[in-house]
């Protein structure tokens, strides 16, 4: 993990400049101001250097602590969240999730109290990559979490695929690399219609590295009698438990991680927790080829049509 702790002087300077920007948090305003925020952040060599090391060393996780997160200035937090994404790509959101906000506000919702496997619930959220039902071109490359408050001291766990691969057997790797698995639609899309993906692998071989696409709560062997695939998934979960790194996000901390190179989970929330989650892609071309959006919002119904040949209902 790449780590950076900002000095209090750096944090104060950033807050002083960003707070002068318009107090508007609609998507279009945030996107418009993101370039201005980026220029403010680029004045601080420590931040620029941290992102360069993060990108060039291909570390799957970057943590920056002591960013300004001042009570009563939520718009500053949101501007910073969008501005930070510009170091590595473009922020976006799915229309059916999190009130259509570029910065999805993750805090336990009264509607989902007691619910597991959703960012709006307070129950445990099992091992997963985000939005695994989509093809790679339509999923986020990175997930950014900006902590506004974590009085609950909720644990976020991150397991790097490289560490997982070291403990998977050759047989398990081969099983997880086959088109033996189906994925369901995330609970956060709030649809009563049942969707499942076409048969897919959990592990993908790219040109020079391995990637993972997984959701422990709705990924199953396509054949219910496929015991080997079921055991391989169970083993994947156990290994992740053993190799994971725990992070208790603190106020003003940002964690960015690669959605294709790590899996993550969240513990039960007991108390106040307020996180802004922002999805990032290096390029939005594939999403815009389906349907262009001036707010960087994309509908899952369009993406499912493209992602799921042989869609099951």
Secondary structure as the mmCIF struct_conf table of DSSP 4:
data_model
#
loop_
_struct_conf.conf_type_id
_struct_conf.id
_struct_conf.beg_label_comp_id
_struct_conf.beg_label_asym_id
_struct_conf.beg_label_seq_id
_struct_conf.end_label_comp_id
_struct_conf.end_label_asym_id
_struct_conf.end_label_seq_id
STRN STRN1 UNK A 2 UNK A 5
HELX_RH_AL_P HELX_RH_AL_P1 UNK A 8 UNK A 18
TURN_TY1_P TURN_TY1_P1 UNK A 19 UNK A 20
BEND BEND1 UNK A 21 UNK A 21
BEND BEND2 UNK A 26 UNK A 26
HELX_RH_AL_P HELX_RH_AL_P2 UNK A 27 UNK A 42
TURN_TY1_P TURN_TY1_P2 UNK A 43 UNK A 43
HELX_RH_AL_P HELX_RH_AL_P3 UNK A 45 UNK A 56
TURN_TY1_P TURN_TY1_P3 UNK A 57 UNK A 58
BEND BEND3 UNK A 60 UNK A 60
STRN STRN2 UNK A 61 UNK A 65
TURN_TY1_P TURN_TY1_P4 UNK A 71 UNK A 72
HELX_RH_AL_P HELX_RH_AL_P4 UNK A 74 UNK A 85
TURN_TY1_P TURN_TY1_P5 UNK A 86 UNK A 88
BEND BEND4 UNK A 89 UNK A 89
STRN STRN3 UNK A 90 UNK A 94
TURN_TY1_P TURN_TY1_P6 UNK A 95 UNK A 96
BEND BEND5 UNK A 97 UNK A 97
HELX_RH_3T_P HELX_RH_3T_P1 UNK A 98 UNK A 100
BEND BEND6 UNK A 102 UNK A 103
STRN STRN4 UNK A 104 UNK A 106
HELX_RH_3T_P HELX_RH_3T_P2 UNK A 110 UNK A 112
TURN_TY1_P TURN_TY1_P7 UNK A 113 UNK A 114
BEND BEND7 UNK A 117 UNK A 118
TURN_TY1_P TURN_TY1_P8 UNK A 119 UNK A 120
BEND BEND8 UNK A 121 UNK A 123
STRN STRN5 UNK A 125 UNK A 128
TURN_TY1_P TURN_TY1_P9 UNK A 130 UNK A 133
BEND BEND9 UNK A 134 UNK A 134
HELX_RH_3T_P HELX_RH_3T_P3 UNK A 136 UNK A 138
BEND BEND10 UNK A 139 UNK A 139
BEND BEND11 UNK A 141 UNK A 141
STRN STRN6 UNK A 142 UNK A 149
TURN_TY1_P TURN_TY1_P10 UNK A 151 UNK A 152
STRN STRN7 UNK A 155 UNK A 160
HELX_RH_AL_P HELX_RH_AL_P5 UNK A 161 UNK A 165
TURN_TY1_P TURN_TY1_P11 UNK A 166 UNK A 167
BEND BEND12 UNK A 168 UNK A 168
HELX_RH_AL_P HELX_RH_AL_P6 UNK A 170 UNK A 176
TURN_TY1_P TURN_TY1_P12 UNK A 177 UNK A 177
BEND BEND13 UNK A 178 UNK A 179
STRN STRN8 UNK A 181 UNK A 183
STRN STRN9 UNK A 184 UNK A 184
HELX_LH_PP_P HELX_LH_PP_P1 UNK A 185 UNK A 186
HELX_RH_3T_P HELX_RH_3T_P4 UNK A 187 UNK A 189
BEND BEND14 UNK A 192 UNK A 193
STRN STRN10 UNK A 196 UNK A 196
HELX_LH_PP_P HELX_LH_PP_P2 UNK A 197 UNK A 198
BEND BEND15 UNK A 199 UNK A 199
STRN STRN11 UNK A 200 UNK A 200
BEND BEND16 UNK A 202 UNK A 202
STRN STRN12 UNK A 203 UNK A 205
BEND BEND17 UNK A 207 UNK A 209
STRN STRN13 UNK A 210 UNK A 212
STRN STRN14 UNK A 215 UNK A 215
TURN_TY1_P TURN_TY1_P13 UNK A 216 UNK A 218
STRN STRN15 UNK A 219 UNK A 221
BEND BEND18 UNK A 222 UNK A 223
TURN_TY1_P TURN_TY1_P14 UNK A 224 UNK A 225
HELX_RH_AL_P HELX_RH_AL_P7 UNK A 227 UNK A 243
STRN STRN16 UNK A 245 UNK A 248
TURN_TY1_P TURN_TY1_P15 UNK A 251 UNK A 252
STRN STRN17 UNK A 254 UNK A 258
TURN_TY1_P TURN_TY1_P16 UNK A 259 UNK A 261
STRN STRN18 UNK A 262 UNK A 266
BEND BEND19 UNK A 271 UNK A 271
STRN STRN19 UNK A 274 UNK A 281
BEND BEND20 UNK A 282 UNK A 282
HELX_RH_AL_P HELX_RH_AL_P8 UNK A 285 UNK A 290
TURN_TY1_P TURN_TY1_P17 UNK A 294 UNK A 295
STRN STRN20 UNK A 297 UNK A 298
HELX_RH_AL_P HELX_RH_AL_P9 UNK A 300 UNK A 307
TURN_TY1_P TURN_TY1_P18 UNK A 309 UNK A 310
STRN STRN21 UNK A 312 UNK A 312
#
